[in-house]
Amino acid sequence: MAEKACRKCMRIIVTPDASRRKSKKGEAAVDEKPPVCELCNSSDLSDEWSGLLIILDPKKSEISQKVGAEIPGNYALRVR
């Protein structure tokens, strides 16, 4: 599994590894949809991110209010 960060909302998304998607010999290749962010439905994801912010309770967290995170989850601090 690979972790990518959404460039729009900074949410970290776990995506299937590309090497595991190969079809077995004799089977047709399966067309898979590109990964999208569950939070904002953006497909603009990046492998290059740094810093990890884990939000458990956004209503009680001052940091989540500063970064605008309204839903619990893992967020990147910087996405390139």
C-alpha positions in Angstrom: 0.0 0.0 0.0 1.2 3.5 -0.8 0.3 6.7 1.0 -0.5 9.8 -1.1 -1.6 13.2 0.0 -4.4 15.2 -1.6 -3.1 18.6 -2.8 -6.5 20.2 -2.2 -7.4 19.2 1.4 -4.1 17.7 2.6 -5.7 14.4 3.6 -3.5 11.3 3.4 -5.0 8.5 1.3 -3.9 4.9 1.3 -3.8 3.6 -2.3 -3.1 0.1 -3.6 0.5 -0.6 -4.7 0.9 -0.5 -8.5 3.1 -3.6 -8.5 0.3 -5.7 -7.0 -2.1 -4.7 -9.7 -0.5 -6.8 -12.4 -2.7 -9.5 -13.8 -1.8 -13.2 -13.7 -0.6 -14.9 -16.8 -3.5 -15.5 -19.2 -5.9 -13.0 -17.5 -7.0 -9.8 -19.1 -5.7 -6.6 -17.4 -8.3 -4.9 -15.3 -8.8 -1.2 -15.8 -8.7 0.4 -12.4 -9.9 3.9 -11.7 -7.3 6.4 -10.5 -7.4 6.9 -6.7 -9.5 9.9 -5.4 -9.7 11.6 -2.1 -12.6 10.4 0.0 -13.0 13.9 1.6 -13.0 16.3 -1.4 -13.2 13.8 -4.4 -10.1 15.3 -5.9 -7.8 13.1 -8.0 -4.9 15.5 -7.6 -2.8 13.3 -5.3 0.9 13.5 -4.6 3.6 11.0 -3.4 5.7 13.9 -2.2 4.4 15.0 1.2 5.9 15.7 4.6 4.7 16.1 8.2 2.0 14.0 9.7 -1.0 15.5 11.6 -3.4 13.0 13.2 -6.8 14.5 14.1 -8.9 12.5 16.5 -11.5 15.0 17.7 -11.6 18.1 15.5 -14.1 19.9 17.6 -11.8 19.9 20.6 -8.5 20.3 18.8 -7.1 23.9 18.4 -4.7 22.7 15.7 -7.5 21.2 13.6 -9.3 24.5 13.8 -6.2 26.4 12.6 -5.6 24.1 9.6 -9.4 23.8 8.8 -9.7 20.0 9.4 -13.3 19.2 10.2 -13.1 15.4 9.9 -10.9 13.0 11.9 -8.0 11.4 10.0 -4.4 11.8 8.9 -3.3 15.0 7.2 0.0 16.1 5.6 1.5 19.4 6.7 3.2 20.0 3.3 2.3 18.6 -0.1 4.5 19.2 -3.2 
